[in-house]
Structure formats: C-alpha cells, structure tokens
Amino acid sequence: MAQAFVESGVTGLAIFDVQQEIGERSARLLAEQTGIDVRFYKVDVRDSHAVQNAVNDVHSHYGKIDTLVSAAGIADSNIKAENYDVEKFRRLLDINITGSFLVAQAIGRHMIHDKTGGSIIFIASMSGSIVNYPQ
C-alpha cells in the first residue's frame, strides 16, 4: 500500500506498526528506492496515548495529514471458535477494531482542526465476505 501511494505522487508517508524491524526496513527501503520522506513509528494501536503522540509527530513533521489507510489486523490462530480463549479474542478486537478507531480518531481531529478534510480508508479482511479456510 505504501508503494502504491508513492507511485501516485505522495511527498511524505508515515508507517505505523508494532513490529519495529519490519517497519523500519520497509520505511528505509521505500525511502531509498523513491527519495520520498518515509517515516516509521513503532506504535501499538491499542495504546491511545502512543497513537496520539505518533499522530501528533506526523502532523508536526509534515504539516498536515490528508490520508489514512488503516489496515491494522491480526488473525492469530486457527483455533476453533468454541475453544478460542476470551483474552485472545479481546486482544484481536483491540487491535483490529479499537486500534483502527483510535488512529482514525486522532487523525480525524487534525483534519477537522486544520479544515483541510481528507480521506480515511479502512481495509478489512476478505474473511468478512468469504469462508477463508482455515480461519
């Protein structure tokens, strides 16, 4: 997705992920290949304060935020639903749903304050419309 944004002409891009090594490598390679200002933020989307701090830093660095693509999501096991641990399920919901909301809320506040508008795009799993075996 980041590559597609670069190909469409963005001048700056921020990547949020909890996986630091993958995120840093992706941001570095994309910046090297394209010359675009790409920044990585290690953020656990379940942590509202960490999300707000990272979004504030992105806004401060780039001067505005006009697009969010939220693709946070995990499918952490192939455990049958009747045996799925409730704490694992809460973690899944906190990442997949609450985390996406927290990032969109923080970015939306900047868009509203700046009166610039923008786009907030949520990417969902194909498992919402098909049986994605073994999920």
N, C-alpha and C positions, 0 to 999 in steps of 0.2 A: 504494500500500500504506500509506503514511504517513497519507493522508487517511482510509482505512478504519479505521485504529487510532484516530485522533482521533474519528471518528464513533462508535466503540464505547466511548468513555469513558476513554481513557488520559489521564493527567495530565502526562506527560512523555515526550518522544520524542527519540532521537538518530539522526541520519542520517550514515552513513559513505560517503564516495565520494572518488575521486581527482580528480574534476572539480570544482574549487573553485567556479567561478562558478555552475554549475548547482545544486550542493548548497547554497550559501549562499542563492541566490534561492529555492529550494524551501523551505528551513527558514524563511526570513523571511516568505514569503507564507503558509505554513501557520500560523505563529505569529500573524501579523496577522489572518488570517481567523477563527481559532478561540480565540485567547487562551491556547493551550496553550504550555507551556515546550518549545520545539523547539530543539535544538542541532545544529549541523553540525560534523563533524570531517573535515578533509581527511586521508584515510588511504589509503595504498597497501596493500591487503590482502596483498601479497606480503612485506611488511616486518613480521616478528613483533614487533619492538620497538615500532614505531609503532602496531600493533594493540593490544598490551598497554597502552601508555601511554594510548591513547584510551579503551579499555575501563575502565581504572582511573579515568580522569577522569569518565566517565559514571557509574560506580558511586559515586564520591565525591560528585558533584553531586546525583544523585537518591536516593542512599542504598541503592538496590538495583537489580538488573536482573532482570526476571521473564520477558521475552520477547525472542527474537532471530528476526528474519526475515532469512535470508541469501539474497540474490538477486544476488550478485556474478557477473558473467559477461560474456564478450565473444564475439562471432563476428566476427573482424576482417577477414575476406576471403571471397571466393568462389573462391579458388584450388583447383584440383583436388588431391585428397589426394596423388596421385602426384608432384605438383610443389610441395607445401607445404613451406616451409623449416622445418627441425627446430627452430631457435631461436624462430621464431614459435609453433610448436606448444608448446614448453616454456613460453613466456610465457602462452599460452592456458591450459594446465594449471595454472600457478602462480596465475593469477587465479581461474579457475573452480573449481578443486578445492582446492588448497593454501590459498588465501586464505579460502575458506569454512570450512575446518577450523580455521585459526588464530583466526578471530574466534569460532567456536563454542567452541573450547578455552578461550580467555581468559574468555569469558562463563560457560561451564560451571564454571570454577574458582570464580568468585564465587558462583554458585548453590549449589555444594557447600559452600563455606566458610560462607555465610550460612544454610544449611539451610532455604532457602525454596523450593527447587525452581523450576520454570519450564518454559517451552516453547522449544524450538529448532526452527525450521522452515526447511527448505531448499527454495527454489524452483528448479526445473530448467526447462530449455528444452523446448518442445514438440517440438524436433528429436530428442529421445530416443525418441519414440514414433511419429513420422511422418516422411516424407521432406519436409523443409522446403526446397523448391527456392528459391533456388539453393545453399543451404548444403549 
